[in-house]
Amino acid sequence: MSDKPTFSIDVGGLKSRDKGTSSLREVEKIDRAGDALGFVDRSPKRKRGRPASPRTGQVHAKVLPHVSDEISAEAKRRGVQQGVLIEEAWALYCKHQTT
């Protein structure tokens, strides 16, 4: 049997090397050559994924069970999210405070 552990890797032989930096002129030259040979830019053109929502604020209100049931039922009845009900209730509250 060997003295070496079964799953060991000798990293002593690995070396890092400088990749160098390219000037703008060199990058443009490389891009032109790639275009001439038919290479296509495959970098993402836009941010992928779901678009950002304007409703990013979250309110975690703990309410009594009967209040929760009533809010849920009203939201289902009107076909809106519960947050819409909270926004409308807040608008009514603010309107009441200013009058």
Buried (B, 14 or more C-beta within 10 A) or exposed (E): EEEEEEEEEEEEEEEEEEEEEEEEEEEEEEEEEEEEEEEEEEEEEEEEEEEEEEEEEEEEEEEEEEEEEEBEEEBEEEEEEBEEBBBEEEEEEEEEEEE
